[in-house]
Amino acid sequence: MSTEALERVVTGWNRSRLDLASDEMLAQILDRGDMAAWQALYALAGADPELRRRILAVVRRVPLPYPAFWLAALASLGEAVDWTTPLPVDHPV
């Protein structure tokens, strides 16, 4: 899977490179990415259980605009999701 869409998104945020080992960068992609970046991240997560685990952890602790969307995406990849766990609330500006 190409990471071109992810790289394009993060370099637009004054980042010099894509670093998916960074939870901060993952949170920014989940929060401010575009459809192409989200599709690329989903494809990468489909092949990487550790990335799925980290995305789940970010969704559980960072207020995001579409947390249920990300939980459903992770569940579709086989990740165990507890739908009863409260999620942080996003307060748009």
Secondary structure as a PSIPRED ss2 file (coil, helix, strand):
# PSIPRED VFORMAT (PSIPRED V4.0)

   1 M C   1.000  0.000  0.000
   2 S C   1.000  0.000  0.000
   3 T C   1.000  0.000  0.000
   4 E H   0.000  1.000  0.000
   5 A H   0.000  1.000  0.000
   6 L H   0.000  1.000  0.000
   7 E H   0.000  1.000  0.000
   8 R H   0.000  1.000  0.000
   9 V H   0.000  1.000  0.000
  10 V H   0.000  1.000  0.000
  11 T H   0.000  1.000  0.000
  12 G C   1.000  0.000  0.000
  13 W C   1.000  0.000  0.000
  14 N C   1.000  0.000  0.000
  15 R C   1.000  0.000  0.000
  16 S C   1.000  0.000  0.000
  17 R C   1.000  0.000  0.000
  18 L C   1.000  0.000  0.000
  19 D C   1.000  0.000  0.000
  20 L C   1.000  0.000  0.000
  21 A C   1.000  0.000  0.000
  22 S C   1.000  0.000  0.000
  23 D H   0.000  1.000  0.000
  24 E H   0.000  1.000  0.000
  25 M H   0.000  1.000  0.000
  26 L H   0.000  1.000  0.000
  27 A H   0.000  1.000  0.000
  28 Q H   0.000  1.000  0.000
  29 I H   0.000  1.000  0.000
  30 L H   0.000  1.000  0.000
  31 D H   0.000  1.000  0.000
  32 R H   0.000  1.000  0.000
  33 G C   1.000  0.000  0.000
  34 D C   1.000  0.000  0.000
  35 M H   0.000  1.000  0.000
  36 A H   0.000  1.000  0.000
  37 A H   0.000  1.000  0.000
  38 W H   0.000  1.000  0.000
  39 Q H   0.000  1.000  0.000
  40 A H   0.000  1.000  0.000
  41 L H   0.000  1.000  0.000
  42 Y H   0.000  1.000  0.000
  43 A H   0.000  1.000  0.000
  44 L H   0.000  1.000  0.000
  45 A H   0.000  1.000  0.000
  46 G H   0.000  1.000  0.000
  47 A C   1.000  0.000  0.000
  48 D C   1.000  0.000  0.000
  49 P H   0.000  1.000  0.000
  50 E H   0.000  1.000  0.000
  51 L H   0.000  1.000  0.000
  52 R H   0.000  1.000  0.000
  53 R H   0.000  1.000  0.000
  54 R H   0.000  1.000  0.000
  55 I H   0.000  1.000  0.000
  56 L H   0.000  1.000  0.000
  57 A H   0.000  1.000  0.000
  58 V H   0.000  1.000  0.000
  59 V H   0.000  1.000  0.000
  60 R H   0.000  1.000  0.000
  61 R H   0.000  1.000  0.000
  62 V C   1.000  0.000  0.000
  63 P C   1.000  0.000  0.000
  64 L C   1.000  0.000  0.000
  65 P C   1.000  0.000  0.000
  66 Y C   1.000  0.000  0.000
  67 P H   0.000  1.000  0.000
  68 A H   0.000  1.000  0.000
  69 F H   0.000  1.000  0.000
  70 W H   0.000  1.000  0.000
  71 L H   0.000  1.000  0.000
  72 A H   0.000  1.000  0.000
  73 A H   0.000  1.000  0.000
  74 L H   0.000  1.000  0.000
  75 A H   0.000  1.000  0.000
  76 S H   0.000  1.000  0.000
  77 L C   1.000  0.000  0.000
  78 G C   1.000  0.000  0.000
  79 E C   1.000  0.000  0.000
  80 A C   1.000  0.000  0.000
  81 V C   1.000  0.000  0.000
  82 D C   1.000  0.000  0.000
  83 W C   1.000  0.000  0.000
  84 T C   1.000  0.000  0.000
  85 T C   1.000  0.000  0.000
  86 P C   1.000  0.000  0.000
  87 L C   1.000  0.000  0.000
  88 P C   1.000  0.000  0.000
  89 V C   1.000  0.000  0.000
  90 D C   1.000  0.000  0.000
  91 H C   1.000  0.000  0.000
  92 P C   1.000  0.000  0.000
  93 V C   1.000  0.000  0.000
